[in-house]
Amino acid sequence: MDPTAPSPAPPAGDGAQPSDQNRQRPRSALRGALGVAFPIAVSFLFSFLVGLAGLALGGLSSTASVSMPSTCRILSSGVDLRSSKVCELGLLNYRAKHVFYPSSKRRFRCHDDYYWASVLQVEYTEYFSGQLSYAVAEAPKEALPHNCRPDFGAAWSTTLKFKVNESYSCRYMLGSNKADIHSNKLFNCTAEEPSTGELFKRILIL
């Protein structure tokens, strides 16, 4: 046998060379990484788009009641304990003034926030019909921040500013039995609307 003769080629089907196998390993790892990362990216994008859609719909809807000017006569006054419901952050309340963020330590998704309020029973004349109607004016109308929220004494002192059978300028809410006698000016305390940065933070959490 001639030693200079070329060695026979390996038969087909014996498998890829080691160099080919080394090139295929990074490709397989890349495909595996993409298979894991793609569903995560799609889920994050979907959640972000849902949050933006909720933000847009919330901005289009108006929650403010229509009010009309009038003159309210005080029928009675007193102090009562009121409450407002504060719930865990969600798509339905992400624009609320008061929310609490999700936590595994909380047993309930909502709780009642109690506060003292001056309650005035009033009568007023409707702007369009001229009919005499009755309403309730409260101050404050909502739960204020704890650092400046009026206590029982402050709420009682507020009722003394309004004399029974005296008339004061006010505004009444169309379609409800609520009236407002400048309640925002009675206390040096307001519940601020969430800022744009706070809203964006809530959207990211959702």
C-alpha positions in Angstrom: 0.0 0.0 0.0 1.3 3.4 -1.0 2.0 5.5 2.2 1.6 8.7 0.1 -2.0 7.9 -0.9 -4.7 10.1 0.7 -6.7 8.6 3.5 -10.3 7.8 2.7 -12.9 10.4 3.7 -15.2 9.5 6.6 -18.5 8.1 5.6 -21.5 10.4 5.6 -23.7 10.3 8.7 -20.9 9.8 11.2 -21.8 13.2 12.8 -20.5 16.8 12.8 -16.9 17.7 13.5 -15.9 19.0 17.0 -15.5 22.5 15.5 -19.1 22.5 14.2 -20.4 21.4 17.6 -18.6 24.2 19.3 -20.2 26.7 16.9 -23.7 25.3 17.6 -23.5 25.6 21.4 -23.6 29.5 21.6 -26.5 29.5 19.1 -28.4 27.1 21.3 -27.7 29.2 24.4 -28.8 32.3 22.6 -32.1 30.7 21.5 -32.7 29.6 25.1 -32.1 33.0 26.5 -34.4 34.6 23.9 -37.1 32.1 24.7 -37.0 33.1 28.4 -36.6 36.9 27.9 -39.2 37.3 25.2 -42.3 36.3 27.3 -41.0 38.5 30.1 -40.7 41.5 27.8 -44.1 41.0 26.3 -45.7 40.7 29.7 -44.0 44.0 30.9 -45.0 45.8 27.7 -48.6 44.6 28.0 -48.8 45.7 31.6 -47.3 49.1 30.7 -49.8 49.6 27.9 -52.7 48.7 30.1 -51.6 51.2 32.7 -51.3 53.9 30.1 -54.8 53.1 28.8 -56.1 53.4 32.3 -54.4 56.7 32.8 -55.9 58.1 29.6 -59.4 56.9 30.4 -59.1 58.3 33.9 -58.0 61.7 32.5 -61.0 61.8 30.2 -63.6 61.1 32.9 -64.5 63.9 35.1 -65.3 63.2 38.7 -66.1 66.8 39.8 -69.8 67.4 40.5 -71.5 70.4 38.9 -72.3 73.1 41.5 -74.5 76.1 41.4 -74.4 79.3 43.6 -77.1 80.0 46.1 -77.7 81.3 49.6 -78.0 78.7 52.4 -79.9 79.2 55.7 -78.6 77.2 58.6 -81.3 75.0 60.1 -79.1 73.1 62.6 -75.4 72.4 63.3 -73.4 69.7 65.0 -70.3 67.5 65.0 -70.3 63.9 63.7 -67.8 61.2 63.0 -67.3 60.6 59.3 -65.3 58.0 57.4 -63.8 57.6 54.0 -62.7 54.3 52.5 -59.0 53.9 51.7 -58.1 50.9 49.5 -55.0 49.2 48.1 -53.7 50.6 44.9 -55.5 49.3 41.8 -56.6 50.2 38.3 -59.9 51.7 39.7 -58.4 53.9 42.3 -54.9 54.8 41.1 -55.9 58.5 40.8 -57.3 58.7 44.4 -55.8 61.1 46.9 -55.4 58.3 49.5 -54.2 54.8 48.7 -51.9 52.3 50.3 -49.4 50.2 48.4 -49.6 46.4 48.2 -48.1 44.6 51.1 -48.1 41.0 52.2 -48.5 42.1 55.8 -52.0 43.6 55.2 -54.9 41.3 55.8 -57.6 43.5 54.2 -57.5 45.4 50.9 -59.5 48.4 52.3 -60.0 50.1 55.6 -62.1 53.1 56.9 -60.3 56.3 57.8 -62.4 58.2 60.4 -62.4 61.9 61.0 -64.5 64.6 62.8 -66.6 66.9 60.7 -68.9 69.9 61.2 -72.3 69.0 59.9 -74.8 71.7 58.9 -78.4 71.1 57.8 -79.3 73.9 55.4 -82.0 75.1 53.1 -81.5 76.9 49.8 -83.3 78.1 46.7 -82.6 76.3 43.5 -81.0 78.4 40.9 -83.2 77.4 37.9 -86.6 76.5 39.4 -86.7 78.8 42.5 -87.9 75.9 44.6 -86.8 75.6 48.2 -84.6 72.5 48.8 -82.6 71.0 51.7 -79.0 69.8 51.8 -76.2 68.9 54.2 -72.9 70.9 54.3 -69.9 69.2 55.9 -66.5 70.6 56.8 -64.2 69.0 56.0 -65.8 67.1 53.1 -63.1 64.4 53.1 -60.3 62.9 55.3 -57.5 65.4 55.5 -53.8 64.6 56.1 -53.2 63.4 59.7 -50.6 66.2 60.4 -53.3 68.9 60.1 -56.6 67.1 60.4 -59.0 68.9 62.7 -59.9 67.1 65.9 -63.3 67.2 67.7 -62.6 70.6 69.3 -61.7 72.2 65.9 -64.8 70.8 64.3 -67.0 72.1 67.1 -65.4 75.5 66.9 -66.2 75.6 63.2 -69.9 75.0 63.9 -69.9 78.1 66.1 -69.0 80.3 63.1 -72.4 79.6 61.5 -75.4 80.8 63.4 -78.7 78.9 63.2 -81.3 80.8 61.1 -78.6 82.9 59.5 -77.9 82.8 55.8 -74.5 82.4 54.1 -73.4 82.2 50.5 -72.9 78.6 49.4 -73.0 76.3 46.4 -75.2 73.2 46.1 -74.4 70.1 44.0 -76.8 69.2 41.2 -78.4 65.8 41.6 -77.4 65.4 45.3 -78.3 66.6 48.7 -74.8 68.1 49.3 -73.9 71.8 49.7 -70.6 73.6 50.3 -70.2 76.7 52.5 -66.5 77.4 51.6 -65.3 74.4 53.5 -61.9 74.6 51.9 -61.2 77.9 53.6 -62.2 76.8 57.1 -59.1 74.8 57.9 -55.5 75.4 57.0 -55.3 71.9 55.6 -56.1 70.4 52.2 -55.9 66.9 50.7 -53.7 67.4 47.6 -54.2 65.6 44.3 -51.5 63.1 43.5 -48.7 64.7 41.4 -47.7 63.5 37.9 -44.7 61.8 39.4 -46.8 60.0 41.9 -49.3 58.9 39.2 -46.4 57.5 37.1 -45.0 55.6 40.1 -48.4 54.1 40.7 -48.7 53.0 37.1 -45.3 51.3 37.2 -46.3 49.5 40.4 -49.5 48.3 38.7 
